[in-house]
Amino acid sequence: MHKLLTIAIPTYNRAELLDKQLAWLALAIKGFESDCEIFVSDNCSTDHTQQIIKKWQEHLSNVTFNSHKNSENVGLIKNIICCLNSAKTKYIWTIGDDDPIQERAVAYVINSIRSKDKLSLLFLNFSGRNKLTNEAVHPPEIVGNRWFDADTEDGNGNGKAIFEHCFTKSIGAVSFLSASIYRVDLIKRALEIWPDAPSNWLCLAYLAGYCAANGQVIVTKETYMECIIGVSYWQKEADSALLMQYKHIPEVIVKLEENGYSKRFCRRMILQNFQQVNMKVFLGGLRRWPVSAIKMGVPFLAFVCVSAFEIMLMKSSKTTYFRKAYINFSERLSIKYSK
């Protein structure tokens, strides 16, 4: 029988955390062993990660439990993509080795994908907590400590519209690894369409958007896990923040437009990203990596100007020669972000 769900864990040199996460999974998966497979992708760890994997493979002998060890450290995103490509089930849920997840989450996910034949994306709502201060964290646009405010548990809404709402509120939420359950065939198709996706740290937002545009979407009202803020690599390094704001987010937005999202929405998101840009990040990058900062900053600012002007043009019903010429220029500029 074809199984429903792969639960995958990408990991690197965090044997103790992996051990704890697999202990959680051993409890949460009870009663659903025949529906699930487990997969661990070890990103060439140098600690005792392999011993932990073998320990739990023996303990969970009644569950299909596969693993893979990369011959070298390929980076976080490529290790996640390895998990996504490994799946032979209908859906995949890739979880972080350090994300606290409630035991009831597995049952909810299985029951949801059983009941919705056309489900393409499931977002599990989550709370946020700052690792350093231990304070609750949430997007400023959302009231309360939960990161999604689009409650669509019936799965009957417009998937594309639901994703647009969630993306507008928080790109971090739609790209949070552990909160997303994808339909495998759509994920693999999306990765074929954008083969350079593993080089973009926010490509999970694109993958979620692609799934949402091609099926039903569920966003839970209740929270099922906690996101620990302030521990990711790009949250600590200035050059990483520069890449995220000036290159990776625009790339994702362009890819969403290429795959069915409206130009109006995508241009509006470019402007929203510009409004949220931290100039200290750019100035710090300009001081430390002037060539890279200029190479990213100039096209980004040009794209922002194009987006602002295009939105004004969209409001006019007249199609003039100038308007055609300007849109042609904007399309050529978009090529930089679509490669």
C-alpha positions, 0 to 999 in steps of 0.5 A: 500500500502506498503510504501517505506521509514522509516525516523527514528530518535534516540534521547536522552535528546535533545528535542530542537534538536529533535524539530528542526529536526522534523520541518525540516522533516515536510517541507521536507516530503511534497508531499511524505507523502504517501511514508514515515513513521516516527519513533522516538526512545527515549533512555529513555530521562529525559527531555521533549522529549516525549512532542516534539514527541507528538506535532509533531505527532499531527502536522503530523497527515497525516503521519504514525508517530510512536515512542518508548521509551526504559525502560533504556538508552541502548546506542547510537548504540543499539538505532540506531539498534532499529530504524533499526529493527523497519522498516516495509518499503522497505528502512530505513533512520536513521538520527541524531537529530542534523545533518543539512540536506537539504530540497531537500534530502527527494525528492532525496531519494524517487525518487532514490529508486522509480527508482531503483528496485535493489537498496540496499544502497544509500550514500548521500554525505556530507560536514564536519565541526569541531564543535569547530573551525567551519572549514571545515573538509574532509578526506586527500585523498579527494579534496574538502569538500565532503566525498565521491568521488565515484560518481555513481548516475546511480546505475549501478556499482559494489556495492562491488567495490564501497563500497571498494573504499569508505571504503578505503578512509574513514571508517567514511564516510561509517559509518556516520548515516545520510548519509546512506539509507539501504534496510531493508531486507538486514539490518535485515539479516546482523544483524542476521548474526552478533548478536553482531554488536550492541556492535561495534561502527562502525557496520554501516560500516559493515551494509553498506558493506553487503548491497553493496555486495547484490545490486546496490549502489548510491553515490551522487556527490552533498552534501545533509547535513553536518556532525558536527565533534568533538561531538561524544563520541568516539571522546572525550574519550581516551578509546573509541578511543582505542576500535575503533582502536584496536578492532572495526575496525578489527572486522568490517573488519573480518565481511566484509571478512566473507560476501564476500569481498576478503581476499586481500582487508580485509588484506590491510585494516588491514594494512591501519588501522595500519598505521593510528593508533595514538600511543598516544592513545595506550600509554595513554590507556596503562597508564590508563587501562594497562590490557585492552590496552594489551588485545586489543593491542597484538591481534591487532599487531599479526593480523597486522603481519599476514595480512602483511605476507599473502599479501606477500604470496598472491603474490606467486603462490606456495602453500607450506606447510609453506604457508598452516600452516601460513594461518591456523594460521591466520584463528584461529587468526581471530576468536577473531575478528569474535565473 
